[in-house]
Amino acid sequence: MRYLKLFFVAHISIISGCQTDSTNFSIDYEKFTLENGLEVILHEDHSDPIVAVATVMHVGSNREKTGRTGFAHFFEHMSFNDSENVPRGANRKMIPEWGGTRNGGTWNDGTIYYEVVPKDAFDKILWIDSDRFGYMIKTVTEEALEREKQVVKNEKRERVDNAPYGFTNEIIIKNLYPPDHPYSWTVIGELEDLQSAELVDVKEFYETYYGAANASLVIAGDIDIAETKAKVMQWFGEIRKGPVVQSLAPMPVNLVGSKSLYFEDNFAKLPELRMVFPTVEEYHPDVQALNVLSALLDDSKKAPFYKIIVQDKKLAPAVSSYQSSKELAGEFVIQVRANVGVDLDSVKKAIDEAFELFEKEEFGDKELQKIKAESETSLYRSIETILDKAYSLVNDNEYVGDPGYVMKRADLINKVTREDVLRVYHKYIKGQPYVMTSFVPYGQTSLIVAGAIKAEVFQEQIVANIENEEVSQGDEAVYDKTPTIFDRSEPELSKLPLFEMPDVWIENLTNTGIRMYGIENNEIPLVTFDITLEGGHRRDRTEKSGTSVLLADLMMEGTASKTPMELEEAIGLLGASINIYSTNEEIRISATCLAKNFEATVSLITEVLLYPRWDQGEYDRLIQKRRTQLKGNESNPTNIAYRNLTKLLYGPDHIYATSANGTLETLEKLTIDDLIDYYEKNISYTLATIHVVGAIKSDQVVKAFEPLDKKWKIGERPLIEKVNTIHNIDQKLYFIDVPGAKQSVIFVGKLVLSASDASFNKLSFANEILGGGSSGRLFQTLRIEKGYTYGAYSFLGESKEVSPFVAYSSVRANATSEAMEIIEDLIRNYSKTFTDEEVGITQNKLIKSNAGSYESLSAKLNLLRNMSKYKKSLTYLEEDQNELMNMTLTDFRSVIDQYLVEDEMVYVVVGDKESQLSNLNKLGKGIAVELDKDGNRMILKD
């Protein structure tokens, strides 16, 4: 049952707006119901020339049958393939070519399909989306079914089997929920269930759950309400209603006793403990109190989890807890990824002590005020873009019957009292049974919680013969089209929305001369801004890589007059967030705050920037935290591949050969004095630029920064000697062994040029057809045609230093050498196969994508950052568009020939040596050089 449906009849509309008591902000919408039962919500917003379309089908994994798990997610994949009135593959290929984005998602309770397109493609997206919804089932073939099985299996391998801690969720839910509970299996399901799926299953699932009466549709953006209603009735009105889908009542879990399980993880490098308590479903009156409880337990330096586990006992760099509510039940989760070698018994004991501290130390109005202030800012950030608003409207309509529930949710948080929090703590957590998992690195069972039982998990075995799993798209289905009254032929594009740069203001502070770039944007009452300082990792000494990153971390740990706890509280009471981080080329202090608190937030940033605390105890904690993070990164095959490719390309003498985070070896050489030295030499106003976007005027910004302008004294500004990046690589193929890996991660690349180079834009444009998303050749070949992977892409690094071109994919283990050959062929023949038609596709895709690319505050901030970093004009995007439109086929081929030379590419493969290496050595790239995970050459025994 969808609650408000009882109050609506066909074509009767309700126009309303939802708003909080504390602000005048609202999301206006109009809701109506078609005769087939489809509930439609329209939201008009002319701030950007884009339209978002989102459809929620009220069917997730909770509707599946035993033996057919993973089917809701699998059907989502199938829905994107073909439909009766749309060309094969159009959804994944044509939408990006129109300058749009598209995707879908499945969870326990539902499936969502969404697109954002420039407004000229509005009719086209209604054509594609409605055809996917109502007219796809006749196009499904056995060949398409088998191919998509391979794609989904690759997704599972990538996200679960080949990922550290990937099996955690599966183990927890199988022990938290009884076998007949619809949450007792994962959304992606069991591989054997997926493999046994047949065409009749697909058709049955569609007939049962994909009727119009089991869905909600939201269209938001640059639309006219009256015109859009007519379009919706045309495109969606003839979709069949479908059978009545009975609602599922909440199914809370009552554990008889606690359960403790362990798992040896082949990919994990750190021990991890999770505790999961059964709680309540979404929209239950206790949900917000549980959310506040989680924040009180872990979300500050005052929080008991932080005090005991991180600060006092130093068992882990962080602790997280959260309430996860779904349609039928909920879970309260505590997660601790501990430091290297930590016994998880000590973590469990520390959690118990933290609970005791929570009961002993009273929290008051100030703590609740901080959480509520932060929630107000989070509310606005959650509905910042058109797609964000579409998500909110469509999900709350489908699951609570109220599209504007987001504002009620904010009001419910504001009404949470101390008594509410203590009540839910005693009701759901204190003394209540739970499921606990101990995940430890393989061979380290001494770290598990005493008494834990080994969890049984099915793990796929690598099949050497690729022919057993070879698939193709196959022939298109033969069928009689479903008759319709409305002509479902492809509509024309409307008038192209030309991108116009937002108005940018520029000011200079009086004393320091710091240049300020800003964009006034009043759509939501937030401001996001930063102070960017040139330097970052590029100013680290090679033997002390990680200095700038650690400095950025330490600067957030208090000021000369505020302890770390006092600084955190001051930021939180403003509902603000302040972060400092270092990249290869900058240190950046960034913040987001309510517009009304901008001046106070700038005042705190001034204090953080000019008066560091230099706390040795905090430095020691941060060093340990960084060590733990680096050790954890060793378990991620994608991270291993990219890190080693970068090291090979830049060579040992270049600062970029090591990560900005440093290495375990460079961290050992660092002291707090190195951070102080870096600060004194590099945190200089002569290196600074300020960028501001949001609901604030330029004169207010200048006034807020006046105290900083007066107080900031100049520091030393050493010259950066450019390191020679020409590096001769003696081999082209490198292999890193991860025994038992179900997938191989392939990274291919070479150094090409700086983002300041005159040819950078041209090469960036030229990359689109090769690897720029789901319409690119890499994706279309490796996923759509072959089913070897879940995704395949390429990109161009962007920095002042010479940057790499990189292509990458995670492929089925037994397709490693075949995928390598395809990637090699696509790159080698890219120039000569590039066509005039693809010139037009690239121009159309990139120019039209600008319509929505700078919608959010953060996107506008990045626009300002590019403008200042590369000394671009106030209309540089329009100039880039002109450059693209003037490119010819000869221009595209010329830049490809100059920079994307396959013979100069380096290949790094991370996978199972025993099953893959011998085949790779036969590809004609020489015998692979074997590396360890840190990039050191392996010494092989005879």
C-alpha positions, 0 to 999 in steps of 0.5 A: 500500500502506498499511503496517500494513494487512497486520497487521490483519483486520476488527474486530480492534482495537489499543489503544495510546498514544504518548508521548515519553521526556521526558514522560508526555504521550500521545495514546491511541487505538483503531484497527480496520478495517471489512470494507470496508477502512476504517481507523478511529481513535478518540480519546476526550477529554472536555475539551470537549463537541465531536467532530471527524471527519476522513477522508483519501482517499489520492488527490491531484493525483499520481493525475491524468492529463495533460489532467485536472489539478486533478481531485482538488481539483475532486472535493473541491469536488463532494463537498460539494454533494449526496448521496443521503440528505442535502438539497441544500446541507446540508453547507455550510449545515446544519453551521454552523447546528448550531454546527459548522465544516467544510471540506476540502483537497487536496494532492499526495498526498491529500484531507481532509474534516473537521468539528467539531461540538457533541456533540449533532450527532455522529449528524448529522455521521456521517450527512452525512459518510458520505453524502458519502463513499459516496453522492454520485456519483449526485447529480452533474449537468451543471449542478452540474459547470459551476457548480463549475467557475466556483467553482474557477476563481475560487479559482485567480484569487484565490489564483494569478492575482490574487495577487503571486508567485502563479505561483511554484510553477507555474514551479518544479515544471514545471522541477523535475520531468519532465513525466511526474512526478505533481508536475509540475503544480499541485494546482489544475491548468490552467484549460483542463483544468478547463473540459474536465472532463465528468460521465464523468470525475467518475464514473470518478474516484470509482469508482477512488479513493473506495472505503473501502479507500483511506481513513482515518477519525478520530473524536476528542472527547467520545465513548464508544469502544464506542458510537462503534464501533457507530455507525461500523459502521452509517454507514460499514460499507456503503460500497463497498470500491472497487478496489485502489489501488496505492501509488506508490513514491518518485520522487526527482528528479535534476536534470542541471543548475541552471535559472534562470527569471524572471517579470514579476509584475503584482501584485508590488512587491518582487523575490523570489528562490527556490532549490529543491533536490530532496531526499527524501520524507516519512518518509525518515530524512533529513527531520528532519536537513534540518529542523534544517539549515533552522533553523540556516541562517535561524532565528536572528540567529546564522544565516548567512542572517540575518547575511549577507543581512539584517544585513550586506548589508541586502538583505532584511528576512528570509530563510526556508528549509524542507524540504517533504517529500511522499509521493513526493519532497521539496524544500529551499526558500530564499526571499528577498523583497528590499527595493525595487529590490534586484538579485537577482544580489546576493541570489544572491551573498549566499546563496552567501556564507552557505553559505560562512559555514555551512561555516566557522563551526561550530555546536554543542550549544547551537544544537541544544539550542535547536532541540530545545527549540523543537521540543518546544513546537511539538509540543504546540502542534501537537496542542492542539485536538481537530481538531489531534489528528484531523489528526495521527492520520488523516494519519500512519495513512494515510501511514505506518500509525502514527496515533501517529507524531507522538511518534516524529517528536519523538524523531527530531528529538531524535536529530539530531546535528551529523554528520547535519546536515552529511551532508545539507547535503553530500548535498542542497545543497552543489554540487547543482543547483537551480531558481531563480526571479526574480520582479520587478515588471512592467517591472523586468527589470533586477533579475533574475539574469543569464542567467535565462530567461523563464518561460512561463505561461498567463494567462487573458484577461478575457471581457467577456460574463458570459453566456458563464460564467453558471451555476446550481445547476440541477435535482436529479438523478433516480436510484434510491437505492442500497439499504442495510440501515441506515436512512440517514434524518436522525438527531435531535439529542441533548441540547444541550451548554450552554456553561459558562464555565471557572473564572477566577481574578483576582489583583492584584499587590501594589505595582503593583496590576496585575490578573491574569486566569487559567484553569488548563488542564492538557491539555498542559504549556504556558502562554500569557500576555500583558501587555496595555497600553492604547494602541497605535496609538490613542496614536500622533500622526497625523503619526507613525503607526507609532510603537507598531508600531516600538516593539514591534518594537524592544523585541524587539531586545535589552535593556540587558544582552543583545544581540539575539542573546543575547536570542533565544538565551535565549528559544530555549533555554527552548523559548519564544516571546515576541512584542510587537505593537501593535494599534489599541488595545493594545500586547501582550507575549505568550508561550508556553512549557513550564509548567516554564519559566514563571518563567524566561520571565516573567523574560525578559519583565520584562527586555524590558519594563523595560530596552530596549536602544534600539539605533540600528542595529536601529532603522534595520534595522527602519525599512527592514523596515517600508518593505519590508513596506508596499511589499509590501502595495501589491500585495495587492488585498484589502489595498488595498480594506480599507485605503482603505475604512477611510480613507474611513469614518474620514476624514483627521483620525482616527488609524484612517484610517492603518494601525497600521503607518504609511505610507511618509510617516509613517515618514520623519518618525520617529526613535528618539527618538519611540519613546523618548518613546512608551515613557516616556509609555505603557509604564506599569503603570497601563495594564497587565493580565496574562492567563494560561492553561495548566498552572499555578496562580494562586499560581505565576503571582503568584510569577513576576511578583513581580520585575516588580511590584517593579521597574516604575516608573510612567510618564506616562499621558496622556488620549486625546481621543476623535476625532469619528468623524462623517465626511461622505462625498460619494460612495458608489462608489470605484474603484482600477485594477489593470490586467489583474486577473482578479478584482475585490475588492469591499468595502462598509461603514459605521461603526456602533458601539463594542464597548462599546455596548449594541447591539453584541451584537445587531448582531453576532448579526444579522450571522450570517445575512447573512455569518457563514460558508458558510451566510450569504446572501452566500456562498449567493448569490454562490458557491452560486447564481451561482458568481461567487466563492470566498467572500463574508462580512461582519463587525463590527469590534470595538474601543472606538472606533466600528467598521465593518460590512464586507461583502466578496468577490473576484468574477470580473472580468466579474461585478463589476457583477452581484455589486455589485447582488446585495450591494446588494440583500441588504443593502437588503432584509435586515431585511424578509426576515429570518424567524422561522426565521432567528431560531431558526437564529441562536440555535441556531448561535451558542449551540452554536458556543460548545461548541468556540469556547474549546477552545484556550489562545489562545481562552481567552486571548482570552476573558480579554482581552475580559473585562478590556478591556470590564469584563465579568463572569466569566460574560459568555458565559452572559449573552450567550447569554441576551441572544441567546435573548431576542431576537425577530424585532422585535429583529433587524429593529430593530437591522438597520434602525438600523445596516445602512442600505444608502444609508449604505454606501460601496463600494470596488472594486479591479479592471481599469478598462478592462473594469469601470468603465463598467458600475459607473458605470451602477449608480445610485451615481453616477460612481465616484471613481477613487483611487490605491492610497493613496486619493488622488483621481486627476486625470483628463485630458480 
